Amino acid sequence: MNFLKHILSRYTVFVWGLLKPLGVWGAFGIAAIDAAFLGLPLDPVVAGYVYNDRSRFLQYAIMASAGSALGSLIIYAIGYKGGELLLRKRISKQRFDKIRHSFEKREFWALMIPSMLPPPAPFKLFVLSAGVFEMHFTQFLLSIFCGRMVRFLLLSVLTLFFGPHVVTFAGILIHKHLALTLGSAAVVILLIYLIYRLWREPVAELEHELEK
């Protein structure tokens, strides 16, 4: 176990050494690669950027979110072009039907919530499902961006207060207290929804008045 931790630590240092000179584009690039192909140490890299360049924490969160959304297009395309068979091989029929029902009922939230969660949440499984169930392209990008933005913004704030080691603590918390983590995520989503409604309703009323 200690050997594996040592390897992971060296791997993270190596990746960080390559990406550090790239600034916000490094966060964008590794997020895109993580979403499209490999499971890279995304959270430690974003936390490292934020910790070493605290004044631009918001830029790192935005760029990492955008990179993750765009990188996910590859898996989305695989699902869209015929990934149903692949998806059925990976999950049970009961879970397949449950995911399909979620996308049919509220596709935005069905993808945004997994986008908020760090590993080991099966994010790529839901991205593939979005393609299989032909989720609207704009909704697809927006839901991943919003979910990742919540995740990376929260990570950035915690890093500013507690340092980059908060990534390890968060991983332990999720493993041991998954229900608490999901509950907290639900509260955050509810707050975002309430803020959106408070902002959207006056705007909708104004638009209605202008159309008269």
C-alpha positions in Angstrom: 0.0 0.0 0.0 2.8 2.4 0.9 4.5 1.6 -2.4 1.3 2.4 -4.3 1.0 5.7 -2.5 4.6 6.5 -3.3 4.0 5.8 -7.0 0.9 7.9 -7.1 2.7 10.7 -5.3 5.6 10.6 -7.9 3.1 10.5 -10.7 1.3 13.5 -9.5 4.5 15.5 -9.1 5.6 14.5 -12.6 2.2 15.6 -14.1 2.3 18.8 -12.0 5.9 19.6 -13.3 4.7 19.3 -16.9 1.6 21.4 -16.4 2.7 24.1 -14.0 4.2 26.4 -16.7 1.0 26.3 -18.7 -1.0 28.3 -16.1 -4.8 28.2 -16.6 -4.4 26.4 -19.9 -2.8 23.5 -18.0 -5.9 23.2 -15.9 -8.0 23.2 -19.1 -5.8 20.6 -20.8 -5.6 18.1 -18.0 -9.3 18.4 -17.3 -10.0 17.7 -21.0 -7.7 14.7 -21.1 -9.1 13.3 -17.8 -12.6 13.5 -19.2 -11.8 12.1 -22.6 -9.3 9.4 -22.0 -7.4 8.8 -18.8 -8.1 9.1 -15.1 -5.5 11.8 -14.3 -5.0 13.3 -10.8 -7.3 16.2 -11.7 -8.2 17.5 -8.2 -4.6 17.6 -6.9 -3.5 19.5 -10.0 -6.3 22.1 -9.8 -5.6 22.4 -6.0 -1.9 22.9 -6.7 -2.6 25.6 -9.3 -4.9 27.4 -6.9 -2.5 27.1 -3.9 0.4 28.5 -5.9 -1.6 31.2 -7.7 -4.3 32.2 -5.2 -5.5 35.4 -7.0 -6.6 33.4 -10.1 -8.5 30.6 -8.3 -11.7 31.5 -10.2 -10.0 31.3 -13.6 -8.6 27.8 -12.7 -12.1 26.6 -11.7 -13.6 28.0 -15.0 -10.9 26.6 -17.2 -10.9 23.2 -15.6 -14.7 23.1 -15.9 -14.6 24.1 -19.6 -11.9 21.5 -20.3 -13.9 18.7 -18.7 -17.0 19.6 -20.6 -15.2 19.7 -24.0 -13.1 16.6 -23.3 -16.3 14.7 -22.5 -17.5 15.2 -26.1 -15.4 12.2 -27.2 -17.2 9.8 -24.9 -20.5 11.5 -25.7 -19.9 10.9 -29.4 -19.1 7.2 -28.8 -22.4 6.8 -26.9 -24.4 8.8 -29.6 -22.9 6.8 -32.5 -23.9 3.4 -31.0 -22.8 3.0 -27.4 -26.0 1.4 -26.2 -24.5 -2.1 -26.6 -21.3 -1.0 -24.7 -23.4 0.5 -22.0 -25.6 -2.6 -21.6 -22.5 -4.7 -21.2 -21.2 -2.6 -18.4 -24.3 -2.3 -16.2 -27.4 -4.4 -15.4 -30.7 -4.0 -17.2 -32.3 -2.5 -14.0 -29.7 0.2 -13.7 -29.8 0.9 -17.4 -33.5 1.5 -17.2 -33.1 3.6 -14.1 -30.5 5.9 -15.8 -32.6 6.1 -19.0 -35.6 7.2 -16.8 -33.5 9.8 -15.1 -32.4 11.3 -18.5 -35.9 11.2 -19.9 -37.3 13.0 -16.8 -34.6 15.6 -16.0 -31.6 15.1 -18.2 -29.8 18.3 -17.0 -29.7 17.2 -13.3 -29.0 13.5 -14.3 -25.7 14.6 -15.6 -24.9 17.7 -13.5 -25.0 15.8 -10.2 -22.4 13.1 -11.3 -20.3 15.9 -12.7 -20.1 17.5 -9.2 -18.7 14.4 -7.6 -15.0 13.4 -7.6 -13.7 9.8 -8.1 -14.8 7.1 -7.6 -18.1 8.4 -8.9 -18.7 6.8 -12.3 -18.7 10.2 -14.2 -17.8 8.7 -17.6 -20.6 6.2 -17.3 -23.1 9.0 -17.2 -21.4 10.9 -20.0 -21.7 7.7 -22.2 -25.3 7.4 -21.1 -26.0 11.0 -22.2 -24.8 10.1 -25.7 -26.8 6.9 -25.8 -30.0 8.6 -24.8 -29.2 11.5 -27.2 -29.1 14.3 -24.7 -29.4 17.7 -26.3 -25.9 19.0 -27.2 -26.1 22.4 -25.5 -27.7 20.9 -22.3 -24.9 18.3 -22.3 -22.1 20.9 -22.3 -23.9 23.2 -19.8 -24.7 20.5 -17.3 -21.1 19.2 -17.1 -19.7 22.8 -17.0 -22.1 23.7 -14.1 -21.5 20.5 -12.2 -17.7 20.8 -12.5 -17.8 24.5 -11.7 -19.5 23.7 -8.4 -16.9 21.0 -7.7 -13.8 23.0 -8.6 -15.0 26.2 -7.0 -15.7 24.4 -3.7 -12.3 22.7 -4.1 -10.6 26.0 -4.7 -12.2 27.7 -1.7 -11.2 24.8 0.6 -7.7 24.8 -0.8 -7.4 28.5 -0.1 -8.3 27.9 3.6 -6.7 24.5 4.3 -4.1 24.0 1.6 -3.8 21.4 -1.2 -3.9 18.5 1.3 -7.7 19.0 1.5 -7.9 16.8 -1.6 -6.8 13.8 0.5 -9.2 14.7 3.3 -12.1 15.1 0.9 -11.4 11.7 -0.6 -11.5 10.0 2.8 -14.7 11.9 3.7 -16.5 10.7 0.5 -15.5 7.1 1.0 -16.5 7.0 4.7 -19.5 9.4 4.6 -21.0 9.0 1.1 -24.6 9.8 2.3 -23.4 13.0 4.0 -21.5 14.1 0.9 -24.5 13.4 -1.4 -26.7 15.3 1.0 -24.4 18.3 1.0 -24.3 18.2 -2.8 -28.1 18.2 -2.8 -28.2 21.3 -0.6 -25.8 23.1 -2.9 -27.9 22.2 -5.9 -31.0 23.4 -4.2 -29.4 26.7 -3.4 -28.3 27.1 -7.0 -31.8 26.4 -8.1 -33.4 28.9 -5.7 -30.9 31.6 -6.8 -31.7 30.8 -10.4 -35.5 31.1 -9.8 -35.1 34.4 -7.8 -33.1 35.8 -10.7 -35.1 34.3 -13.6 -38.6 35.2 -12.5 -38.2 39.0 -12.6 -36.4 38.6 -15.9 -39.2 36.5 -17.4 -41.8 39.1 -16.1 -39.8 41.9 -17.8 -39.6 40.0 -21.1 -43.4 39.4 -20.9 -44.0 43.1 -20.4 -41.8 44.0 -23.3 -43.7 41.7 -25.6 -47.0 43.4 -24.9 
